[in-house]
Every structure is written in structure tokens, then in C-alpha cells.
Amino acid sequence: MRAREASAKAVARVVGQRGSLNEALAAVAERVAPEERPLLSELSYGALRFYPALEPLLGKLLQKPLKAKDLEVHTLLICALYQLCHTRIPDHAVVNESVDAAKSLKRPWARGLINGVLRRFLREREQIETALSGDLAAQSAHPLWLVEAIEQAWPEQAALILAANNQRAPLTLRLNISRKAREAYLAENFSNGGAAPTAYSDYGVQLEHPRPVDNIPGFAGGLVSVQDEAAQLAAQLLAARPGERVLDACCAPGGKTCHLLELTPDLYQLDAVDIERRRLDRVRENLDRLQLNATLIEADVTATSEWWDGRAFDRILLDAPCSATGVIRRHPDIKLLRQVGDVAKLAKLQRDMLARLWPLLKHGGRLLYATCSILPAENDEVVAAFLESTTDARLVPVASPAGIKTGYGRQLLPQVGGHDGFYYALLEKYHSP
């Protein structure tokens, strides 16, 4: 299977079945030659990143919408428009290869349609783009509900957030500084440039250009891991101490689990809980590569009676399920998969998780609430509601200059060329009067 055919199939799976892009790519990648897989990734990620802009563009080019059974022809055209608008692939190559891909998709009748649509776009691009200039979703390449939510929450930063979401995310490493100082790692492996220390994480190294993990110095030996700078702050802010018992709720894929153990190798115990076995397998793979140990528990973390042994934790990290609106550039399928009503449902789940896990915390213990969302409904509003209903909980200042201080925590917003969007609030349990 060629890359363009495969990307049309992958994007169609996301659009039609509301599946994740990772799963969609996994379903086709093995059938694509290794040398074409980078193009498969580029087209699939790019088409979904700009789908809210490319969809209305295609609507202007088609005389009538394609039938549902021809979704792969529709997504093949979306992928082709992405190439014409956002890559340096020659126009003639895009047109010819897309026409040929229709035959591979067993839609030979569509070859003429694809040729005509793409050539019309090349002829009339300026007029068509002008006609869409008033379409806010098309101009921002975001669904309208999300644009409005971002503008309401962050009116001064909205334009930069939207721009960051449409960029490729940088590759950032987390260094195990107990094995090597960051300055030494950079001097040994990037003395001529190509990487720099992160601004807020004491453990981060950001590469100028992405590369396969096999080509990252120290990765195979467990010296470094791939983790965004914003996520690296979790273990630092939780500040677990030797001899403590720690819970990492919703732990997969295990980056924060491993970082907690790297920073405090002499914890008494670290329990890492996740609801899916296959996700826990990822955690185990990371632990094994880094030669670390944790107690992995497959369970619904809110069903505490089914997995908790009754011994209270000194520290709890709750990286709660969320809209993931802070990591859209890494997961552009979020633009299609997330719907306006999801935020309220997720906020209810987040409040429930806080309420269920709070009894597991010792008096004097601390819980770090984290999300990769930038929406206050999942962040400050969740923490505010929890504090109002919980007499023995109080806020602790988040000890980091990263992001923006909010009423209850700190909000990191996605940065062009920098960290992802993330939220942190730190809570302490005390003896209420």
C-alpha cells in the first residue's frame, strides 16, 4: 500500500468511526513500505491538523457532497489539499499521485473527479480562499465551538494558542539527572548545537529537529525519555520524599510514573493505576527500559474498594482524563473527536475522581491535580467546586514560574516552539476544625 492510499484510509477511520489517529495509523502502517511511512505520518497528521479548514475548502470545490460509502475518496481529496496548501510537494506530483491512489482504493471512477477538483483548486485558489475569509473555523483550522471557548477563556492569548495548535510539536527529552547532569549531557552530545535546556523543567532538553528515538543519545540505555516540558513539572511539583507511599492515578503511558521514581528512587512504594491493560503494558515497557519498579494495578481508580489496601498515601498525582485541548498539536484528531458537550461530562468525572481519591490521602499529605486541558471548566472550576465541598482541603501555591497564575493553580498554555498546554493545582489535607 502506498502512503497516499494509506493516509486516506487512516483519516477516513478517524472521521467516520471517531477512532483515534494512533489506532488508525497502526491499522495501516505495517502495510506501507518503511521508506513511505514518514509521508504517511505527515499526510495523516497534517490533514487532521487542518481538517476544519480543508473541509469547507473541499465543499467549495465539489458540486455535491460525496456519498458516505465514498468517504475514502473524500479523505484522499482532503490529504491532497493539505499537500497543495501546506507542503512543498510539487503540485503536479500531488495531482498525479492522488489520481493514481483512487485506483488503489478501488474507486477508479473517482480518478476524473479527483483530477478535476484539484486542478480547479490550483486555478481558482485565490477566489475560493477569499470566499472563506469570513469563516472563523476555516481561518483558524479549529471547530467553531473550540475557538469560542478559547477566546472566552483566554481573550488576550487566543490567537497565539490557535497558532501553536497548528504547529508541529517540538521533541523534548527528560534527562535522569541522577545519572548525568544536564550540562554534561548537552556538552557530550550537542556541543555544536541542536538542543537546548528547557526554561522551566530542570530535567528537560529540547531538540531543534525531531529524530527517531533510536537516534537519541542515551535513550536505549534509559538515560533520557521523551516527555514534554509541561508534563515534566508534575513530579517536580508533587515533591515526593524518601520513604513515602505515592499513588499515580491514571498513570499511562507512564512518563510521570517513571519521573517520580527517577527523582525519588527510595520511595517506600509507588502504586500506578490505569483502567486498560494495554495502556499498563506501555507503562511496564517504560519502567523496564529505565530499570525502575512500581506496583501496577489494572482498575477503575474511582472504584477504590476494589483495589486500595486501606493504607493511606502521602502523595497522590491525579492526572485526570480531560479534553486534551492543551496537546492538540500532538493529537490533531482531537479537533474532530472532541465535541462541545464533552467538556461538561469530563468536568463531572474530574470532580468525582477528586472526591473519590481524597479519602486515600493522609492528613498532611498532598494531592497534585493535573490536566492537559486549557479550559477553566476542567481546571480552576473543578478545583473551586472541590474546595467548597471539602472541609479538610486547602490550596498550596504551585511552586513554578511556568504559565499563568490562576485563582487556584497555574495554567500553562501551548507555546509555538515550546511546551504544551497543562494545568496544575496543589491541594493539602489538614485537620479541619
C-alpha positions as CSV (number, residue, x, y, z in Angstrom):
1,M,0.0,0.0,0.0
2,R,1.3,3.5,-0.9
3,A,1.4,6.4,1.5
4,R,-1.4,8.4,0.0
5,E,-3.8,5.4,-0.1
6,A,-3.0,4.6,3.5
7,S,-3.4,8.2,4.7
8,A,-6.8,8.4,3.1
9,K,-7.8,5.2,4.9
10,A,-6.4,6.4,8.2
11,V,-8.1,9.8,8.1
12,A,-11.3,8.2,7.0
13,R,-11.2,5.9,10.0
14,V,-10.9,9.0,12.3
15,V,-13.6,10.9,10.5
16,G,-16.0,8.0,10.0
17,Q,-15.5,5.8,13.1
18,R,-14.4,8.5,15.5
19,G,-11.3,6.4,16.3
20,S,-8.0,7.9,17.4
21,L,-5.3,8.7,14.8
22,N,-2.8,6.5,16.6
23,E,-5.1,3.5,16.2
24,A,-5.9,4.4,12.6
25,L,-2.2,4.6,11.7
26,A,-1.5,1.4,13.5
27,A,-4.1,-0.3,11.3
28,V,-2.3,0.6,8.1
29,A,1.3,1.3,8.8
30,E,2.6,-2.3,8.6
31,R,1.2,-2.5,5.0
32,V,3.2,0.6,3.9
33,A,6.9,0.3,2.9
34,P,9.2,1.7,5.6
35,E,10.5,4.4,3.3
36,E,7.0,5.7,2.8
37,R,5.9,5.8,6.5
38,P,7.2,9.3,7.1
39,L,5.0,10.5,4.3
40,L,2.1,8.5,5.7
41,S,2.5,10.2,9.0
42,E,3.0,13.7,7.5
43,L,-0.2,13.4,5.4
44,S,-2.4,11.9,8.1
45,Y,-1.3,14.4,10.9
46,G,-1.4,17.3,8.5
47,A,-4.8,16.5,7.0
48,L,-6.3,16.3,10.5
49,R,-4.5,19.3,11.8
50,F,-6.1,21.4,9.1
51,Y,-9.3,19.4,8.6
52,P,-11.6,22.2,9.9
53,A,-10.1,24.5,7.2
54,L,-9.8,21.9,4.4
55,E,-13.3,20.5,4.8
56,P,-15.1,23.8,3.8
57,L,-12.5,24.3,1.1
58,L,-13.4,21.0,-0.4
59,G,-17.1,21.9,-0.1
60,K,-16.5,24.9,-2.4
61,L,-14.8,22.6,-5.0
62,L,-17.4,19.8,-5.1
63,Q,-20.6,20.2,-7.0
64,K,-22.3,17.9,-4.5
65,P,-21.1,16.1,-1.4
66,L,-19.7,12.6,-1.9
67,K,-21.8,9.6,-0.6
68,A,-20.9,8.2,2.8
69,K,-19.7,5.0,1.2
70,D,-17.1,7.1,-0.6
71,L,-15.5,8.6,2.5
72,E,-12.1,7.4,1.5
73,V,-12.3,9.4,-1.7
74,H,-13.3,12.4,0.4
75,T,-10.3,12.0,2.7
76,L,-8.0,11.4,-0.2
77,L,-9.0,14.8,-1.5
78,I,-8.5,16.3,2.0
79,C,-5.0,14.9,2.1
80,A,-4.3,16.2,-1.4
81,L,-5.5,19.7,-0.5
82,Y,-3.3,19.6,2.6
83,Q,-0.3,18.8,0.4
84,L,-1.1,21.7,-2.0
85,C,-1.7,24.2,0.8
86,H,0.9,23.2,3.4
87,T,3.8,21.2,1.8
88,R,6.5,21.7,-0.8
89,I,5.5,18.7,-2.8
90,P,5.2,19.8,-6.4
91,D,1.6,20.4,-7.5
92,H,1.8,18.0,-10.4
93,A,3.0,15.2,-8.2
94,V,0.2,15.8,-5.7
95,V,-2.4,15.6,-8.5
96,N,-1.0,12.6,-10.3
97,E,-0.3,10.6,-7.2
98,S,-3.8,11.3,-5.8
99,V,-5.4,10.3,-9.1
100,D,-3.4,7.0,-9.0
101,A,-4.4,6.4,-5.4
102,A,-8.1,6.3,-6.4
103,K,-7.5,3.2,-8.3
104,S,-5.7,1.6,-5.4
105,L,-8.7,2.5,-3.2
106,K,-10.8,0.5,-5.7
107,R,-12.5,3.7,-6.8
108,P,-11.3,4.1,-10.4
109,W,-14.4,6.1,-11.2
110,A,-13.1,8.8,-8.9
111,R,-9.9,9.5,-10.9
112,G,-11.6,12.1,-13.1
113,L,-13.3,13.7,-10.2
114,I,-10.0,14.0,-8.2
115,N,-8.2,15.4,-11.2
116,G,-10.9,18.0,-11.9
117,V,-11.3,19.1,-8.2
118,L,-7.5,19.5,-7.6
119,R,-6.9,21.3,-10.9
120,R,-9.8,23.6,-10.2
121,F,-8.3,24.4,-6.9
122,L,-5.0,25.3,-8.5
123,R,-6.8,27.6,-10.9
124,E,-9.2,29.3,-8.5
125,R,-7.3,29.1,-5.2
126,E,-7.3,32.8,-4.5
127,Q,-11.0,33.3,-5.2
128,I,-12.0,30.2,-3.1
129,E,-9.9,31.2,-0.2
130,T,-11.3,34.8,-0.3
131,A,-14.8,33.3,-0.2
132,L,-13.9,31.5,3.1
133,S,-12.2,34.5,4.7
134,G,-15.2,35.2,6.9
135,D,-15.4,31.6,8.2
136,L,-13.8,31.6,11.6
137,A,-13.4,27.8,11.8
138,A,-11.8,27.7,8.4
139,Q,-9.4,30.6,9.1
140,S,-8.3,29.1,12.5
141,A,-8.5,25.4,11.5
142,H,-10.4,24.7,14.7
143,P,-14.0,23.8,15.2
144,L,-16.1,26.9,16.0
145,W,-17.1,25.8,19.5
146,L,-13.5,25.4,20.5
147,V,-12.5,28.7,19.0
148,E,-15.2,30.4,21.0
149,A,-14.2,28.5,24.2
150,I,-10.6,29.5,23.9
151,E,-11.4,33.1,23.1
152,Q,-13.7,33.3,26.1
153,A,-11.2,31.7,28.5
154,W,-8.0,33.5,27.1
155,P,-9.0,36.5,25.1
156,E,-5.5,38.0,25.1
157,Q,-3.8,34.8,24.3
158,A,-6.3,33.1,22.0
159,A,-4.5,34.0,18.7
160,L,-1.3,32.5,19.9
161,I,-3.0,29.4,21.3
162,L,-4.7,28.7,18.0
163,A,-1.4,29.3,16.1
164,A,0.5,26.9,18.5
165,N,-2.1,24.2,18.0
166,N,-1.5,24.3,14.2
167,Q,2.3,23.8,14.6
168,R,4.2,20.6,14.9
169,A,5.2,20.0,18.5
170,P,8.9,20.0,19.4
171,L,10.7,16.9,20.6
172,T,11.6,17.3,24.2
173,L,13.6,14.9,26.4
174,R,13.6,14.3,30.1
175,L,17.1,13.5,31.5
176,N,17.6,11.3,34.5
177,I,19.9,13.8,36.3
178,S,20.8,11.3,39.0
179,R,22.8,9.6,36.3
180,K,24.2,12.6,34.4
181,A,23.9,16.4,34.8
182,R,22.0,18.2,32.0
183,E,25.0,20.4,31.2
184,A,27.2,17.3,30.8
185,Y,24.7,15.6,28.5
186,L,24.4,18.6,26.3
187,A,28.2,19.1,26.2
188,E,28.8,15.4,25.3
189,N,26.1,15.1,22.6
190,F,25.1,18.6,21.4
191,S,28.3,20.6,21.7
192,N,27.7,22.0,18.2
193,G,24.1,23.0,18.9
194,G,20.9,21.2,18.0
195,A,19.5,21.2,21.6
196,A,19.0,23.5,24.5
197,P,17.8,23.2,28.1
198,T,14.2,23.8,28.8
199,A,13.2,27.0,30.6
200,Y,11.0,25.6,33.4
201,S,11.9,22.0,33.9
202,D,15.3,21.3,35.5
203,Y,15.4,18.0,33.6
204,G,14.4,18.9,30.1
205,V,16.3,19.1,26.8
206,Q,14.5,20.4,23.7
207,L,15.8,19.3,20.3
208,E,15.8,21.7,17.4
209,H,14.8,18.9,15.0
210,P,12.8,15.7,15.7
211,R,14.6,12.4,15.2
212,P,13.7,8.7,15.8
213,V,14.2,7.6,19.4
214,D,16.9,5.1,18.1
215,N,19.0,8.1,17.2
216,I,18.6,9.9,20.6
217,P,21.8,9.6,22.6
218,G,21.1,7.7,25.9
219,F,17.6,6.7,25.0
220,A,18.2,2.9,24.7
221,G,20.2,2.9,27.9
222,G,17.5,4.7,29.9
223,L,19.3,8.0,30.4
224,V,16.6,10.0,28.7
225,S,12.9,9.7,27.9
226,V,10.7,11.6,25.6
227,Q,8.4,13.9,27.6
228,D,7.1,17.4,27.0
229,E,8.4,20.1,29.4
230,A,5.0,20.9,30.8
231,A,4.4,17.3,31.8
232,Q,7.8,17.1,33.4
233,L,6.7,19.6,36.0
234,A,4.3,17.1,37.6
235,A,6.9,15.0,39.5
236,Q,8.8,18.2,40.5
237,L,5.6,19.8,41.9
238,L,4.4,16.7,43.7
239,A,7.8,16.7,45.6
240,A,7.6,13.2,47.0
241,R,10.1,12.4,49.7
242,P,12.1,9.2,50.6
243,G,10.0,6.6,52.4
244,E,6.7,7.9,51.3
245,R,3.8,6.0,49.7
246,V,2.7,7.5,46.4
247,L,-0.3,7.0,44.1
248,D,-0.1,7.8,40.5
249,A,-3.7,7.7,39.4
250,C,-4.5,7.3,35.6
251,C,-0.8,6.6,35.1
252,A,-0.5,5.5,31.5
253,P,1.7,5.8,29.4
254,G,4.0,6.1,32.5
255,G,6.1,9.1,31.8
256,K,5.2,10.7,35.1
257,T,5.4,7.4,37.0
258,C,9.0,6.9,35.8
259,H,9.9,10.5,36.6
260,L,8.6,10.2,40.1
261,L,10.9,7.2,40.6
262,E,13.9,8.8,39.0
263,L,13.6,11.8,41.3
264,T,12.9,9.8,44.5
265,P,14.3,6.2,44.0
266,D,13.9,5.4,47.7
267,L,10.1,5.8,47.9
268,Y,8.5,3.2,50.2
269,Q,6.0,2.3,47.4
270,L,4.6,3.7,44.2
271,D,1.2,2.4,43.1
272,A,0.4,3.2,39.5
273,V,-3.3,2.6,38.4
274,D,-4.9,2.6,35.0
275,I,-8.1,1.1,33.7
276,E,-6.7,-0.5,30.5
277,R,-4.4,-3.4,30.3
278,R,-2.8,-2.4,27.1
279,R,-2.0,1.0,28.5
280,L,-0.4,-0.5,31.5
281,D,1.7,-2.6,29.2
282,R,3.1,0.7,27.9
283,V,3.9,1.7,31.5
284,R,5.7,-1.6,32.1
285,E,7.7,-1.1,28.9
286,N,8.9,2.3,30.1
287,L,9.7,1.0,33.6
288,D,11.7,-1.9,32.1
289,R,13.7,0.4,29.8
290,L,14.5,2.7,32.7
291,Q,15.1,-0.2,35.1
292,L,12.6,1.1,37.6
293,N,9.9,-0.6,39.6
294,A,6.3,0.3,40.6
295,T,3.2,-1.6,41.6
296,L,1.0,-1.6,38.5
297,I,-2.8,-2.0,39.1
298,E,-5.4,-2.5,36.4
299,A,-8.5,-0.9,37.8
300,D,-11.0,1.9,37.6
301,V,-9.2,4.3,40.0
302,T,-12.5,5.6,41.3
303,A,-13.6,2.1,42.4
304,T,-11.3,2.3,45.4
305,S,-12.9,-0.6,47.3
306,E,-11.7,-2.9,44.5
307,W,-8.0,-2.1,44.6
308,W,-7.0,0.0,47.6
309,D,-5.5,-1.9,50.5
310,G,-6.6,0.7,53.1
311,R,-3.2,2.2,53.7
312,A,-3.2,6.0,53.1
313,F,-0.9,7.7,50.7
314,D,1.5,10.5,51.4
315,R,1.3,11.9,47.9
316,I,-1.3,11.5,45.1
317,L,-0.8,12.5,41.5
318,L,-4.2,12.8,39.7
319,D,-3.5,13.4,36.0
320,A,-7.2,13.4,35.2
321,P,-8.9,12.4,31.9
322,C,-9.7,15.6,30.1
323,S,-10.4,17.3,26.8
324,A,-6.7,17.3,25.9
325,T,-7.1,20.8,24.5
326,G,-3.5,21.6,25.6
327,V,-2.0,18.9,23.4
328,I,-3.9,19.3,20.1
329,R,-0.7,19.8,18.1
330,R,0.4,16.3,19.2
331,H,-3.1,14.8,18.7
332,P,-4.8,16.8,15.9
333,D,-7.6,14.3,15.8
334,I,-8.9,16.0,18.9
335,K,-10.3,18.7,16.6
336,L,-12.7,16.1,15.2
337,L,-13.2,13.7,18.1
338,R,-13.9,16.2,20.9
339,Q,-17.4,17.7,20.9
340,V,-18.8,20.7,22.7
341,G,-20.8,18.6,25.3
342,D,-17.7,16.6,26.2
343,V,-16.2,19.3,28.5
344,A,-19.1,19.2,31.0
345,K,-19.1,15.4,31.1
346,L,-15.3,15.4,31.7
347,A,-15.6,18.0,34.4
348,K,-18.1,15.9,36.3
349,L,-15.7,12.9,36.0
350,Q,-12.8,15.0,37.3
351,R,-14.8,16.2,40.3
352,D,-15.8,12.7,41.1
353,M,-12.2,11.5,40.9
354,L,-11.1,14.1,43.3
355,A,-13.8,13.3,45.7
356,R,-13.1,9.5,45.5
357,L,-9.3,9.8,45.9
358,W,-9.3,12.4,48.7
359,P,-10.1,9.8,51.4
360,L,-7.0,7.9,50.4
361,L,-4.7,10.8,51.3
362,K,-3.0,11.1,54.7
363,H,-3.5,14.1,56.9
364,G,-0.7,16.4,56.0
365,G,-0.4,14.7,52.6
366,R,-0.7,16.5,49.2
367,L,-2.6,15.8,46.0
368,L,-1.5,17.3,42.7
369,Y,-4.4,17.8,40.3
370,A,-3.2,18.0,36.7
371,T,-4.8,18.1,33.2
372,C,-3.6,18.7,29.7
373,S,-6.6,21.0,29.2
374,I,-6.6,24.8,28.8
375,L,-10.3,25.2,29.6
376,P,-11.2,26.6,33.1
377,A,-14.2,24.3,33.3
378,E,-11.9,21.4,33.7
379,N,-9.3,23.2,35.8
380,D,-10.0,26.1,38.2
381,E,-13.7,25.4,38.2
382,V,-13.2,21.8,39.2
383,V,-10.8,22.7,42.0
384,A,-13.0,25.5,43.3
385,A,-16.0,23.2,43.5
386,F,-13.9,20.6,45.3
387,L,-12.6,23.0,47.9
388,E,-16.1,24.4,48.5
389,S,-17.4,20.9,49.3
390,T,-14.3,19.5,51.2
391,T,-13.6,20.9,54.6
392,D,-10.2,19.4,55.2
393,A,-8.7,20.6,51.8
394,R,-6.7,23.7,51.3
395,L,-4.6,25.1,48.4
396,V,-0.9,25.2,48.4
397,P,0.9,27.6,46.0
398,V,2.2,25.9,42.9
399,A,6.0,26.5,43.1
400,S,6.8,27.2,39.5
401,P,7.0,30.4,37.4
402,A,5.7,28.5,34.4
403,G,2.5,29.6,32.8
404,I,-0.1,32.0,34.3
405,K,-1.2,32.1,37.9
406,T,-4.9,31.5,38.1
407,G,-7.3,31.6,41.1
408,Y,-6.4,28.1,42.1
409,G,-3.3,26.9,40.3
410,R,-1.1,27.6,37.3
411,Q,-2.2,27.3,33.6
412,L,0.5,26.6,31.0
413,L,-0.7,27.5,27.5
414,P,0.7,25.8,24.4
415,Q,3.7,27.7,23.1
416,V,4.9,27.9,19.5
417,G,8.2,26.1,19.6
418,G,7.8,25.5,23.3
419,H,5.8,23.4,25.9
420,D,2.3,22.0,25.7
421,G,-0.7,23.3,27.5
422,F,-1.1,21.9,31.0
423,Y,-2.8,22.8,34.3
424,Y,-1.6,22.2,37.9
425,A,-3.3,22.8,41.3
426,L,-1.8,21.5,44.6
427,L,-4.0,20.5,47.5
428,E,-3.1,19.6,51.1
429,K,-5.2,17.7,53.6
430,Y,-5.3,19.1,57.1
431,H,-7.3,18.5,60.3
432,S,-10.4,20.6,59.9
433,P,-11.8,22.4,63.0
